[in-house]
Amino acid sequence: MKTQREKIILNYFAPHKAMDVIDLYTWLAPDITIVEPEQLPWGGSYHGIQGVGAYMTNVTSNIISEIRLDDVYSCGDTVIAIGWSNGRTIKTGKQFQIRVTQLYTFNQDGKICRVEFFSDMATFLELLEMSQASP
């Protein structure tokens, strides 16, 4: 049986709600932090509700994507979501399907206070026609 927190994440990514940003904001803590790998054009750390808006603007300036989740489970205060990002790049119009993992940390009030996104970086950078720095 899924926890309430897992259901929040599953409901947000349900196909009929994928673009319902206002609904998502009700589950966000005011001091939320979003983290994406720095190598991506929209990568970095975003803080607070205004940061969420900046993050979404940066993402949608580079890709149009829908997330399809395969699995969602909890580990303490963190919900792990694993699935696929399906979409296209804005610059080249290239279609993609990339494996993604997302970590959602909840605070004591049941609000999402941190989101970390992980993806197949080499494939993303190739699609975005960017080179990947050596480790």
C-alpha positions, 0 to 999 in steps of 0.5 A: 500500500502506498503512503500519503507522500507516495500518493502525492508524487504519483498523483502529480505525475498522473497523465491528466495532471502533468501540467497542473502546476498550481496543484503541485504548489500546495504540496511545496514548503515555502523554503523548498530547494530544487537541485539539478546537475550543473551540466544541464542548461537548467541545472543548479540549485533553486530556492523558495517558491520563486525559485520553483518558478525560475526552475520551471521556466528554465526547464521549459525553455530547453525541453518539453517533457512528460514524466512517466513513473514506473516505481515510487517508494519511501525511505524515511522522509524521502520518496524516490520516484523512478521512471522516464522523461519523454519529450523533445528538445526546444533547440533541435526538436529531437525526441527523447526518452531518458531514464530519470530518478527523483528524490522528494524530501518532506518536512515535518509539516508533510510538505516537499522541502527538497527535490533532487533530479537525476537522469542519464546525463550523457544522453541528455547532453548529447540531445542538447548538443552539449559536451560532457566534462570529464570527471 
